[in-house]
Amino acid sequence: MSINFTQINSGNELKSAMAKGLYTTVHECFSAPPFNEKVTPEKVNFYFQKYIESGVLYLAYSDSNPMGFIAALPLAETANIGELEFFETWGYMNNQKVHLNSDLFTQQTGLSIDKLYYVADLGVAINYRQQGIATGLFKTLFGHLSDHIGYILRTTANPEYAYLPEFYQKLGFKMIPISQSVEYYNFKNELIQDSRLILVKLPND
């Protein structure tokens, strides 16, 4: 099986990828546990266009079929962007509510806010998992950005899916003592409340 990692740079390229099955792949990744999100073509278009405009978006292709994706934005760009909202929100550290601002992230990472990227999206279609594709997507992202950049991501705190933070840790991410509660609507329009772990990968880790 030949897998190609391709950067998406324009709305036309995104439109082409959607026509070739990108929406189906994203829906498959996030509409099921552990996230159970409400995924629509409009939502995918909105957020993926943000990645193109403000960050970086790579797709993994098998032949011409997009079956994996990874996206990252400068951390400061995640303020006030719907479900991506992270910077300047609130979390918990040692059971105390804390403001997720520049000072806190610099304290936890040793990096200024302009040196931190947020891994906003990652997914691989079910039939292509456990073949190293997610690792390849991360390595492609790491190779795209400067060696001086650090990365932050959120993942579920549900112990049933402990393999997710374990996977990120194998890539060099480390958990920091901050968690976050999130709310969103699932495909049944039910309000879901969940807890997220925060992980960071420092340069050269």
C-alpha positions as protocol buffer text, in pm:
chain_id: "A"
residue {
  index: 1
  type: MET
  ca { x: 0 y: 0 z: 0 }
}
residue {
  index: 2
  type: SER
  ca { x: 139 y: 336 z: -104 }
}
residue {
  index: 3
  type: ILE
  ca { x: 56 y: 633 z: 119 }
}
residue {
  index: 4
  type: ASN
  ca { x: 128 y: 991 z: 17 }
}
residue {
  index: 5
  type: PHE
  ca { x: 122 y: 1291 z: 252 }
}
residue {
  index: 6
  type: THR
  ca { x: 8 y: 1607 z: 76 }
}
residue {
  index: 7
  type: GLN
  ca { x: -21 y: 1960 z: 208 }
}
residue {
  index: 8
  type: ILE
  ca { x: -352 y: 2131 z: 125 }
}
residue {
  index: 9
  type: ASN
  ca { x: -298 y: 2499 z: 47 }
}
residue {
  index: 10
  type: SER
  ca { x: -619 y: 2629 z: -107 }
}
residue {
  index: 11
  type: GLY
  ca { x: -995 y: 2613 z: -96 }
}
residue {
  index: 12
  type: ASN
  ca { x: -999 y: 2443 z: -437 }
}
residue {
  index: 13
  type: GLU
  ca { x: -769 y: 2167 z: -311 }
}
residue {
  index: 14
  type: LEU
  ca { x: -992 y: 2123 z: -7 }
}
residue {
  index: 15
  type: LYS
  ca { x: -1301 y: 2107 z: -229 }
}
residue {
  index: 16
  type: SER
  ca { x: -1135 y: 1837 z: -439 }
}
residue {
  index: 17
  type: ALA
  ca { x: -1043 y: 1638 z: -128 }
}
residue {
  index: 18
  type: MET
  ca { x: -1399 y: 1662 z: 3 }
}
residue {
  index: 19
  type: ALA
  ca { x: -1529 y: 1530 z: -330 }
}
residue {
  index: 20
  type: LYS
  ca { x: -1290 y: 1235 z: -303 }
}
residue {
  index: 21
  type: GLY
  ca { x: -1408 y: 1129 z: 42 }
}
residue {
  index: 22
  type: LEU
  ca { x: -1244 y: 1354 z: 302 }
}
residue {
  index: 23
  type: TYR
  ca { x: -1574 y: 1423 z: 475 }
}
residue {
  index: 24
  type: THR
  ca { x: -1645 y: 1051 z: 509 }
}
residue {
  index: 25
  type: THR
  ca { x: -1304 y: 1000 z: 671 }
}
residue {
  index: 26
  type: VAL
  ca { x: -1349 y: 1287 z: 919 }
}
residue {
  index: 27
  type: HIS
  ca { x: -1702 y: 1172 z: 1004 }
}
residue {
  index: 28
  type: GLU
  ca { x: -1576 y: 817 z: 1065 }
}
residue {
  index: 29
  type: CYS
  ca { x: -1305 y: 946 z: 1299 }
}
residue {
  index: 30
  type: PHE
  ca { x: -1511 y: 1177 z: 1518 }
}
residue {
  index: 31
  type: SER
  ca { x: -1874 y: 1061 z: 1512 }
}
residue {
  index: 32
  type: ALA
  ca { x: -1780 y: 739 z: 1696 }
}
residue {
  index: 33
  type: PRO
  ca { x: -1641 y: 696 z: 2050 }
}
residue {
  index: 34
  type: PRO
  ca { x: -1457 y: 842 z: 2230 }
}
residue {
  index: 35
  type: PHE
  ca { x: -1567 y: 1176 z: 2082 }
}
residue {
  index: 36
  type: ASN
  ca { x: -1921 y: 1113 z: 1947 }
}
residue {
  index: 37
  type: GLU
  ca { x: -1926 y: 1453 z: 1780 }
}
residue {
  index: 38
  type: LYS
  ca { x: -2183 y: 1594 z: 1543 }
}
residue {
  index: 39
  type: VAL
  ca { x: -1989 y: 1611 z: 1215 }
}
residue {
  index: 40
  type: THR
  ca { x: -2133 y: 1787 z: 910 }
}
residue {
  index: 41
  type: PRO
  ca { x: -1980 y: 1881 z: 573 }
}
residue {
  index: 42
  type: GLU
  ca { x: -2027 y: 2248 z: 664 }
}
residue {
  index: 43
  type: LYS
  ca { x: -1838 y: 2202 z: 989 }
}
residue {
  index: 44
  type: VAL
  ca { x: -1550 y: 2019 z: 820 }
}
residue {
  index: 45
  type: ASN
  ca { x: -1526 y: 2285 z: 550 }
}
residue {
  index: 46
  type: PHE
  ca { x: -1527 y: 2566 z: 808 }
}
residue {
  index: 47
  type: TYR
  ca { x: -1251 y: 2427 z: 1028 }
}
residue {
  index: 48
  type: PHE
  ca { x: -1034 y: 2286 z: 751 }
}
residue {
  index: 49
  type: GLN
  ca { x: -1045 y: 2622 z: 573 }
}
residue {
  index: 50
  type: LYS
  ca { x: -922 y: 2780 z: 898 }
}
residue {
  index: 51
  type: TYR
  ca { x: -628 y: 2539 z: 900 }
}
residue {
  index: 52
  type: ILE
  ca { x: -538 y: 2637 z: 545 }
}
residue {
  index: 53
  type: GLU
  ca { x: -566 y: 3010 z: 615 }
}
residue {
  index: 54
  type: SER
  ca { x: -395 y: 3025 z: 955 }
}
residue {
  index: 55
  type: GLY
  ca { x: -196 y: 2705 z: 1001 }
}
residue {
  index: 56
  type: VAL
  ca { x: -104 y: 2387 z: 820 }
}
residue {
  index: 57
  type: LEU
  ca { x: -312 y: 2097 z: 688 }
}
residue {
  index: 58
  type: TYR
  ca { x: -181 y: 1765 z: 556 }
}
residue {
  index: 59
  type: LEU
  ca { x: -385 y: 1479 z: 414 }
}
residue {
  index: 60
  type: ALA
  ca { x: -277 y: 1117 z: 377 }
}
residue {
  index: 61
  type: TYR
  ca { x: -384 y: 962 z: 48 }
}
residue {
  index: 62
  type: SER
  ca { x: -413 y: 601 z: -55 }
}
residue {
  index: 63
  type: ASP
  ca { x: -420 y: 630 z: -434 }
}
residue {
  index: 64
  type: SER
  ca { x: -654 y: 930 z: -474 }
}
residue {
  index: 65
  type: ASN
  ca { x: -854 y: 868 z: -157 }
}
residue {
  index: 66
  type: PRO
  ca { x: -795 y: 1094 z: 146 }
}
residue {
  index: 67
  type: MET
  ca { x: -791 y: 855 z: 442 }
}
residue {
  index: 68
  type: GLY
  ca { x: -601 y: 1054 z: 705 }
}
residue {
  index: 69
  type: PHE
  ca { x: -546 y: 1413 z: 811 }
}
residue {
  index: 70
  type: ILE
  ca { x: -351 y: 1630 z: 1053 }
}
residue {
  index: 71
  type: ALA
  ca { x: -383 y: 2003 z: 1115 }
}
residue {
  index: 72
  type: ALA
  ca { x: -212 y: 2253 z: 1342 }
}
residue {
  index: 73
  type: LEU
  ca { x: -253 y: 2622 z: 1417 }
}
residue {
  index: 74
  type: PRO
  ca { x: -49 y: 2874 z: 1613 }
}
residue {
  index: 75
  type: LEU
  ca { x: -179 y: 2834 z: 1968 }
}
residue {
  index: 76
  type: ALA
  ca { x: -279 y: 3201 z: 1987 }
}
residue {
  index: 77
  type: GLU
  ca { x: -504 y: 3149 z: 1682 }
}
residue {
  index: 78
  type: THR
  ca { x: -729 y: 2911 z: 1876 }
}
residue {
  index: 79
  type: ALA
  ca { x: -896 y: 3190 z: 2073 }
}
residue {
  index: 80
  type: ASN
  ca { x: -1265 y: 3237 z: 1987 }
}
residue {
  index: 81
  type: ILE
  ca { x: -1287 y: 2975 z: 1709 }
}
residue {
  index: 82
  type: GLY
  ca { x: -1586 y: 2762 z: 1803 }
}
residue {
  index: 83
  type: GLU
  ca { x: -1489 y: 2411 z: 1913 }
}
residue {
  index: 84
  type: LEU
  ca { x: -1121 y: 2490 z: 1856 }
}
residue {
  index: 85
  type: GLU
  ca { x: -1131 y: 2750 z: 2131 }
}
residue {
  index: 86
  type: PHE
  ca { x: -844 y: 2676 z: 2368 }
}
residue {
  index: 87
  type: PHE
  ca { x: -608 y: 2970 z: 2422 }
}
residue {
  index: 88
  type: GLU
  ca { x: -752 y: 3224 z: 2669 }
}
residue {
  index: 89
  type: THR
  ca { x: -1003 y: 2969 z: 2805 }
}
residue {
  index: 90
  type: TRP
  ca { x: -1001 y: 2798 z: 3145 }
}
residue {
  index: 91
  type: GLY
  ca { x: -872 y: 2471 z: 3282 }
}
residue {
  index: 92
  type: TYR
  ca { x: -784 y: 2304 z: 3610 }
}
residue {
  index: 93
  type: MET
  ca { x: -444 y: 2260 z: 3770 }
}
residue {
  index: 94
  type: ASN
  ca { x: -413 y: 2088 z: 4109 }
}
residue {
  index: 95
  type: ASN
  ca { x: -792 y: 2123 z: 4147 }
}
residue {
  index: 96
  type: GLN
  ca { x: -765 y: 2500 z: 4101 }
}
residue {
  index: 97
  type: LYS
  ca { x: -923 y: 2687 z: 3810 }
}
residue {
  index: 98
  type: VAL
  ca { x: -654 y: 2848 z: 3594 }
}
residue {
  index: 99
  type: HIS
  ca { x: -657 y: 3084 z: 3298 }
}
residue {
  index: 100
  type: LEU
  ca { x: -496 y: 2926 z: 2990 }
}
residue {
  index: 101
  type: ASN
  ca { x: -304 y: 3236 z: 2888 }
}
residue {
  index: 102
  type: SER
  ca { x: 45 y: 3319 z: 2764 }
}
residue {
  index: 103
  type: ASP
  ca { x: 199 y: 3326 z: 3111 }
}
residue {
  index: 104
  type: LEU
  ca { x: 66 y: 2982 z: 3204 }
}
residue {
  index: 105
  type: PHE
  ca { x: 178 y: 2817 z: 2880 }
}
residue {
  index: 106
  type: THR
  ca { x: 521 y: 2976 z: 2904 }
}
residue {
  index: 107
  type: GLN
  ca { x: 547 y: 2859 z: 3266 }
}
residue {
  index: 108
  type: GLN
  ca { x: 459 y: 2503 z: 3166 }
}
residue {
  index: 109
  type: THR
  ca { x: 666 y: 2481 z: 2846 }
}
residue {
  index: 110
  type: GLY
  ca { x: 945 y: 2737 z: 2873 }
}
residue {
  index: 111
  type: LEU
  ca { x: 838 y: 2867 z: 2530 }
}
residue {
  index: 112
  type: SER
  ca { x: 683 y: 3200 z: 2434 }
}
residue {
  index: 113
  type: ILE
  ca { x: 334 y: 3183 z: 2289 }
}
residue {
  index: 114
  type: ASP
  ca { x: 459 y: 3249 z: 1935 }
}
residue {
  index: 115
  type: LYS
  ca { x: 663 y: 2925 z: 1952 }
}
residue {
  index: 116
  type: LEU
  ca { x: 365 y: 2701 z: 2031 }
}
residue {
  index: 117
  type: TYR
  ca { x: 135 y: 2528 z: 1783 }
}
residue {
  index: 118
  type: TYR
  ca { x: -190 y: 2354 z: 1867 }
}
residue {
  index: 119
  type: VAL
  ca { x: -255 y: 2017 z: 1701 }
}
residue {
  index: 120
  type: ALA
  ca { x: -619 y: 2081 z: 1617 }
}
residue {
  index: 121
  type: ASP
  ca { x: -716 y: 1769 z: 1422 }
}
residue {
  index: 122
  type: LEU
  ca { x: -585 y: 1419 z: 1363 }
}
residue {
  index: 123
  type: GLY
  ca { x: -757 y: 1115 z: 1221 }
}
residue {
  index: 124
  type: VAL
  ca { x: -713 y: 800 z: 1015 }
}
residue {
  index: 125
  type: ALA
  ca { x: -994 y: 601 z: 854 }
}
residue {
  index: 126
  type: ILE
  ca { x: -1075 y: 278 z: 1039 }
}
residue {
  index: 127
  type: ASN
  ca { x: -957 y: 41 z: 765 }
}
residue {
  index: 128
  type: TYR
  ca { x: -614 y: 211 z: 755 }
}
residue {
  index: 129
  type: ARG
  ca { x: -534 y: 221 z: 1126 }
}
residue {
  index: 130
  type: GLN
  ca { x: -239 y: 53 z: 1301 }
}
residue {
  index: 131
  type: GLN
  ca { x: -27 y: 87 z: 987 }
}
residue {
  index: 132
  type: GLY
  ca { x: 188 y: 381 z: 1099 }
}
residue {
  index: 133
  type: ILE
  ca { x: -13 y: 644 z: 912 }
}
residue {
  index: 134
  type: ALA
  ca { x: -86 y: 864 z: 1214 }
}
residue {
  index: 135
  type: THR
  ca { x: 282 y: 854 z: 1305 }
}
residue {
  index: 136
  type: GLY
  ca { x: 369 y: 947 z: 946 }
}
residue {
  index: 137
  type: LEU
  ca { x: 128 y: 1242 z: 958 }
}
residue {
  index: 138
  type: PHE
  ca { x: 290 y: 1369 z: 1278 }
}
residue {
  index: 139
  type: LYS
  ca { x: 641 y: 1332 z: 1138 }
}
residue {
  index: 140
  type: THR
  ca { x: 532 y: 1521 z: 826 }
}
residue {
  index: 141
  type: LEU
  ca { x: 393 y: 1801 z: 1043 }
}
residue {
  index: 142
  type: PHE
  ca { x: 707 y: 1813 z: 1257 }
}
residue {
  index: 143
  type: GLY
  ca { x: 921 y: 1834 z: 942 }
}
residue {
  index: 144
  type: HIS
  ca { x: 709 y: 2118 z: 803 }
}
residue {
  index: 145
  type: LEU
  ca { x: 754 y: 2356 z: 1096 }
}
residue {
  index: 146
  type: SER
  ca { x: 1066 y: 2496 z: 1257 }
}
residue {
  index: 147
  type: ASP
  ca { x: 1276 y: 2285 z: 1494 }
}
residue {
  index: 148
  type: HIS
  ca { x: 1215 y: 2557 z: 1754 }
}
residue {
  index: 149
  type: ILE
  ca { x: 837 y: 2499 z: 1765 }
}
residue {
  index: 150
  type: GLY
  ca { x: 657 y: 2318 z: 2047 }
}
residue {
  index: 151
  type: TYR
  ca { x: 323 y: 2142 z: 2010 }
}
residue {
  index: 152
  type: ILE
  ca { x: 20 y: 2123 z: 2238 }
}
residue {
  index: 153
  type: LEU
  ca { x: -282 y: 1898 z: 2201 }
}
residue {
  index: 154
  type: ARG
  ca { x: -588 y: 1782 z: 2394 }
}
residue {
  index: 155
  type: THR
  ca { x: -714 y: 1426 z: 2415 }
}
residue {
  index: 156
  type: THR
  ca { x: -981 y: 1243 z: 2610 }
}
residue {
  index: 157
  type: ALA
  ca { x: -922 y: 1171 z: 2979 }
}
residue {
  index: 158
  type: ASN
  ca { x: -1150 y: 866 z: 2964 }
}
residue {
  index: 159
  type: PRO
  ca { x: -939 y: 571 z: 3091 }
}
residue {
  index: 160
  type: GLU
  ca { x: -1118 y: 342 z: 2845 }
}
residue {
  index: 161
  type: TYR
  ca { x: -920 y: 518 z: 2571 }
}
residue {
  index: 162
  type: ALA
  ca { x: -585 y: 537 z: 2749 }
}
residue {
  index: 163
  type: TYR
  ca { x: -417 y: 419 z: 2428 }
}
residue {
  index: 164
  type: LEU
  ca { x: -462 y: 769 z: 2286 }
}
residue {
  index: 165
  type: PRO
  ca { x: -236 y: 959 z: 2531 }
}
residue {
  index: 166
  type: GLU
  ca { x: -1 y: 660 z: 2523 }
}
residue {
  index: 167
  type: PHE
  ca { x: 30 y: 696 z: 2145 }
}
residue {
  index: 168
  type: TYR
  ca { x: 111 y: 1067 z: 2177 }
}
residue {
  index: 169
  type: GLN
  ca { x: 368 y: 998 z: 2446 }
}
residue {
  index: 170
  type: LYS
  ca { x: 548 y: 758 z: 2210 }
}
residue {
  index: 171
  type: LEU
  ca { x: 585 y: 1056 z: 1974 }
}
residue {
  index: 172
  type: GLY
  ca { x: 751 y: 1266 z: 2244 }
}
residue {
  index: 173
  type: PHE
  ca { x: 449 y: 1436 z: 2400 }
}
residue {
  index: 174
  type: LYS
  ca { x: 434 y: 1467 z: 2778 }
}
residue {
  index: 175
  type: MET
  ca { x: 133 y: 1531 z: 2997 }
}
residue {
  index: 176
  type: ILE
  ca { x: 126 y: 1858 z: 3184 }
}
residue {
  index: 177
  type: PRO
  ca { x: -77 y: 1898 z: 3506 }
}
residue {
  index: 178
  type: ILE
  ca { x: -366 y: 2076 z: 3338 }
}
residue {
  index: 179
  type: SER
  ca { x: -704 y: 1932 z: 3245 }
}
residue {
  index: 180
  type: GLN
  ca { x: -1006 y: 2088 z: 3083 }
}
residue {
  index: 181
  type: SER
  ca { x: -1380 y: 2027 z: 3078 }
}
residue {
  index: 182
  type: VAL
  ca { x: -1549 y: 2058 z: 2739 }
}
residue {
  index: 183
  type: GLU
  ca { x: -1907 y: 2060 z: 2615 }
}
residue {
  index: 184
  type: TYR
  ca { x: -2035 y: 1988 z: 2265 }
}
residue {
  index: 185
  type: TYR
  ca { x: -2336 y: 1837 z: 2088 }
}
residue {
  index: 186
  type: ASN
  ca { x: -2334 y: 1487 z: 1944 }
}
residue {
  index: 187
  type: PHE
  ca { x: -2514 y: 1363 z: 1633 }
}
residue {
  index: 188
  type: LYS
  ca { x: -2834 y: 1325 z: 1839 }
}
residue {
  index: 189
  type: ASN
  ca { x: -2807 y: 1692 z: 1947 }
}
residue {
  index: 190
  type: GLU
  ca { x: -2739 y: 1575 z: 2302 }
}
residue {
  index: 191
  type: LEU
  ca { x: -2507 y: 1791 z: 2509 }
}
residue {
  index: 192
  type: ILE
  ca { x: -2190 y: 1595 z: 2587 }
}
residue {
  index: 193
  type: GLN
  ca { x: -1965 y: 1684 z: 2877 }
}
residue {
  index: 194
  type: ASP
  ca { x: -1614 y: 1542 z: 2873 }
}
residue {
  index: 195
  type: SER
  ca { x: -1272 y: 1594 z: 3026 }
}
residue {
  index: 196
  type: ARG
  ca { x: -953 y: 1649 z: 2829 }
}
residue {
  index: 197
  type: LEU
  ca { x: -588 y: 1589 z: 2911 }
}
residue {
  index: 198
  type: ILE
  ca { x: -329 y: 1840 z: 2789 }
}
residue {
  index: 199
  type: LEU
  ca { x: -1 y: 1718 z: 2639 }
}
residue {
  index: 200
  type: VAL
  ca { x: 298 y: 1910 z: 2509 }
}
residue {
  index: 201
  type: LYS
  ca { x: 592 y: 1821 z: 2285 }
}
residue {
  index: 202
  type: LEU
  ca { x: 889 y: 2050 z: 2330 }
}
residue {
  index: 203
  type: PRO
  ca { x: 1145 y: 2111 z: 2053 }
}
residue {
  index: 204
  type: ASN
  ca { x: 1373 y: 1812 z: 1994 }
}
residue {
  index: 205
  type: ASP
  ca { x: 1178 y: 1584 z: 2230 }
}
